[in-house]
Each structure stands twice: as C-alpha cells, then as structure tokens.
Amino acid sequence: MYPVTLTGPRLTLREFRADDLDASMAVVGDEEVVRTLSFDVRDRDTQALRLGQDIARARTEPRPDYYLAITDGTGTLVGFARMGLGRDRSGELGYAIRHEDWGKGYATEAATLMIDFGFTTLNLRRVRAACGPDNHTSQRLLARLGFTPDGRIRNHVYANGAWRDSLLYSLPNHQTEDEPREYVGTVRIEGRPEIRFKVSARSGPEARALAADRYGEGIISVWNEEDARRRR
Ligand SMILES: CC(C)(COP(=O)(O)OP(=O)(O)OC[C@H]1O[C@@H](n2cnc3c(N)ncnc32)[C@H](O)[C@@H]1OP(=O)(O)O)[C@@H](O)C(=O)NCCC(=O)NCCS
C-alpha cells in the first residue's frame, strides 16, 4: 500500500521524501536520540544513501515495512515511526522523536496512529517492540499503549560501540475476526469537506474496501473505536 498518510490530532505520519534529508539529521544524526536505537549515529552522506533506500523500499510490493516521517502541525519533520512486518501477521513497532520535541506526547500519538493502522488496515494480530533496559521513557510509553513484557534478549544489539540487551514487549489484537463490528473512518477528497463514515465489517481491510466502494479514493484511515479506546 503506497502512499500512506495517517492523521492524528497534532501529528501526521507520511511517506519520506528526498527533501527530508536535512530535517531527518535532527533524529538519526543526534547522538542523544540514537543512543537508545539499534543503529549507529549517521553522518549526512550515510543518511542521504539510507533515505534514498527508504524511499525506494516504500514502493516495493509487498512492502516489508511502513517507515513513515512524523510531522507536526507546521509540517516540520519531528521524528519517525516504523511498523516492520513479520510472519504470522505480526508487526514490529519502532519510533524516535527529535530531542527538542521530547515530552510533548508526540511519540504517544505517533505510536497510537501506527498501531491503529497496523491492527485495522494491515489486519495484524500482534505488534511487538524491543527496547533497551535503560530506556525507561520508552518502557513507560509501551506500558501506556497497553504493551506487556515478554522477556529479555541478552546481547541483542551491537550499536554505537557497545552490546546491549533488549526488553521485549507485545500487544495482541483483541479484535475477533468473525463478528461484524462498526468501523469509523475519514475520507478526504481534494476540494471537498472531510467526510466521516461508519461501516459494519469483520475486519479493518473489509471495512476499508466497503468504504472505498461507497466513497472512492481519498480514504485516510479506518478504525474500530473499541480497539482504539482499549489501546489509549
Ligand atoms: C522514547 C521517545 C521516542 C519518547 O518520545 P516523546 O515524544 O518524548 O514521548 P511522549 O512525549 O509521548 O512521552 C514522554 C513523556 O511525556 C509525557 N507527556 C507530555 N505531554 C504529553 C501529552 N500531551 N500527551 C501524552 N504524554 C505527554 C508523557 O506522559 C511521558 O511521561 P513519562 O515519561 O513520565 O511516562 C524519545 O525519547 C526518543 O526519541 N528517544 C530516542 C529514541 C528511542 O529511544 N526510541 C525508542 C526505542 S525503543
């Protein structure tokens, strides 16, 4: 599925573009941010290469992951969120916010959007996440989102000159697939006011297909309110 845009109250998650290079350096080029991630801090040339690969990867079919830029109300890139796709309809969540925007609730909002997208649109049954034992901010964030701990992998990551353990977390999709449920969503068609719709369906993709039949192109997101509430 390309391109993907996820819209929340304050943030938008969208596909990366070539002109994101400078802004993305505030995330992947900042030691303070990358210290708790699973890759080394990047210089501009390395990031230029990686960004090109990320943009190309987004158009491969099937997509191996949804790696999206997080932008604020002014359109400024403030971080990234990623949903990697694994076997048996599992997803792996990752995120980072540039240092100057920490503590504003941005990662909470971006991760919530990504999980709703994973469960309703991608129809995932489980989302997992891994984070460093010292990354207490991320651990509290995962707990707030409803994740529970699954254990620890020793020497899981070698990055920024050191080996690091990881704590594993997961969040199951509680949605049953058999009974039809009510999905709500948003359609934005250029030049027209935004439309909110409700459809009854057995899964996120089915709801999306029904909405596409009814409204055509321009669907931004479709979600089940009960699932969204449970994860808040
Ligand atoms: C971990 C990280 C993504 C958190 O990002 P963030 O945007 O600061 O996270 P949030 O603002 O959503 O939550 C952080 C705190 O702000 C609080 N907060 C402030 N305003 C808030 C708001 N409006 N809504 C929700 N929470 C808010 C949260 O309650 C939370 O408090 P807590 O740490 O006491 O639980 C960020 O520190 C980061 O990028 N670190 C480096 C990369 C990294 O570690 N990524 C995760 C790898 S597992």
Ligand as a Chemical Component Dictionary entry (heavy atoms), coordinates in Angstrom:
data_LIG
# 
_chem_comp.id                   LIG 
_chem_comp.type                 NON-POLYMER 
_chem_comp.pdbx_formal_charge   0 
_chem_comp.three_letter_code    LIG 
# 
loop_
_chem_comp_atom.comp_id 
_chem_comp_atom.atom_id 
_chem_comp_atom.alt_atom_id 
_chem_comp_atom.type_symbol 
_chem_comp_atom.charge 
_chem_comp_atom.model_Cartn_x 
_chem_comp_atom.model_Cartn_y 
_chem_comp_atom.model_Cartn_z 
_chem_comp_atom.pdbx_ordinal 
LIG C1  C1  C 0 11.425 7.411  23.645 1  
LIG C2  C2  C 0 10.944 8.633  22.873 2  
LIG C3  C3  C 0 10.508 8.191  21.486 3  
LIG C4  C4  C 0 9.772  9.282  23.618 4  
LIG O1  O1  O 0 9.278  10.347 22.805 5  
LIG P1  P1  P 0 8.377  11.531 23.411 6  
LIG O2  O2  O 0 7.697  12.193 22.264 7  
LIG O3  O3  O 0 9.181  12.352 24.311 8  
LIG O4  O4  O 0 7.321  10.666 24.244 9  
LIG P2  P2  P 0 5.982  11.243 24.896 10 
LIG O5  O5  O 0 6.098  12.738 24.943 11 
LIG O6  O6  O 0 4.823  10.655 24.188 12 
LIG O7  O7  O 0 6.087  10.644 26.348 13 
LIG C5  C5  C 0 7.153  11.098 27.177 14 
LIG C6  C6  C 0 6.598  11.748 28.437 15 
LIG O8  O8  O 0 5.944  12.961 28.116 16 
LIG C7  C7  C 0 4.667  12.986 28.782 17 
LIG N1  N1  N 0 3.781  13.894 28.042 18 
LIG C8  C8  C 0 3.959  15.222 27.999 19 
LIG N2  N2  N 0 2.972  15.792 27.292 20 
LIG C9  C9  C 0 2.174  14.829 26.869 21 
LIG C10 C10 C 0 0.985  14.825 26.096 22 
LIG N3  N3  N 0 0.457  15.943 25.622 23 
LIG N4  N4  N 0 0.403  13.637 25.839 24 
LIG C11 C11 C 0 0.930  12.497 26.300 25 
LIG N5  N5  N 0 2.076  12.468 27.044 26 
LIG C12 C12 C 0 2.678  13.614 27.338 27 
LIG C13 C13 C 0 4.280  11.532 28.802 28 
LIG O9  O9  O 0 3.321  11.306 29.815 29 
LIG C14 C14 C 0 5.578  10.879 29.125 30 
LIG O10 O10 O 0 5.836  10.910 30.515 31 
LIG P3  P3  P 0 6.652  9.711  31.239 32 
LIG O11 O11 O 0 7.986  9.609  30.538 33 
LIG O12 O12 O 0 6.742  10.168 32.641 34 
LIG O13 O13 O 0 5.857  8.466  31.036 35 
LIG C15 C15 C 0 12.062 9.717  22.737 36 
LIG O14 O14 O 0 12.614 9.937  23.998 37 
LIG C16 C16 C 0 13.152 9.300  21.763 38 
LIG O15 O15 O 0 13.061 9.561  20.569 39 
LIG N6  N6  N 0 14.220 8.660  22.309 40 
LIG C17 C17 C 0 15.322 8.211  21.457 41 
LIG C18 C18 C 0 14.919 7.097  20.516 42 
LIG C19 C19 C 0 14.296 5.931  21.246 43 
LIG O16 O16 O 0 14.719 5.580  22.346 44 
LIG N7  N7  N 0 13.293 5.316  20.620 45 
LIG C20 C20 C 0 12.608 4.167  21.194 46 
LIG C21 C21 C 0 13.439 2.949  21.048 47 
LIG S1  S1  S 0 12.679 1.567  21.921 48 
# 
loop_
_chem_comp_bond.comp_id 
_chem_comp_bond.atom_id_1 
_chem_comp_bond.atom_id_2 
_chem_comp_bond.value_order 
_chem_comp_bond.pdbx_ordinal 
LIG C1  C2  SING 1  
LIG C2  C3  SING 2  
LIG C2  C4  SING 3  
LIG C2  C15 SING 4  
LIG C4  O1  SING 5  
LIG O1  P1  SING 6  
LIG P1  O2  DOUB 7  
LIG P1  O3  SING 8  
LIG P1  O4  SING 9  
LIG O4  P2  SING 10 
LIG P2  O5  DOUB 11 
LIG P2  O6  SING 12 
LIG P2  O7  SING 13 
LIG O7  C5  SING 14 
LIG C5  C6  SING 15 
LIG C6  O8  SING 16 
LIG C6  C14 SING 17 
LIG O8  C7  SING 18 
LIG C7  N1  SING 19 
LIG C7  C13 SING 20 
LIG N1  C8  SING 21 
LIG N1  C12 SING 22 
LIG C8  N2  DOUB 23 
LIG N2  C9  SING 24 
LIG C9  C10 SING 25 
LIG C9  C12 DOUB 26 
LIG C10 N3  SING 27 
LIG C10 N4  DOUB 28 
LIG N4  C11 SING 29 
LIG C11 N5  DOUB 30 
LIG N5  C12 SING 31 
LIG C13 O9  SING 32 
LIG C13 C14 SING 33 
LIG C14 O10 SING 34 
LIG O10 P3  SING 35 
LIG P3  O11 DOUB 36 
LIG P3  O12 SING 37 
LIG P3  O13 SING 38 
LIG C15 O14 SING 39 
LIG C15 C16 SING 40 
LIG C16 O15 DOUB 41 
LIG C16 N6  SING 42 
LIG N6  C17 SING 43 
LIG C17 C18 SING 44 
LIG C18 C19 SING 45 
LIG C19 O16 DOUB 46 
LIG C19 N7  SING 47 
LIG N7  C20 SING 48 
LIG C20 C21 SING 49 
LIG C21 S1  SING 50 
# 
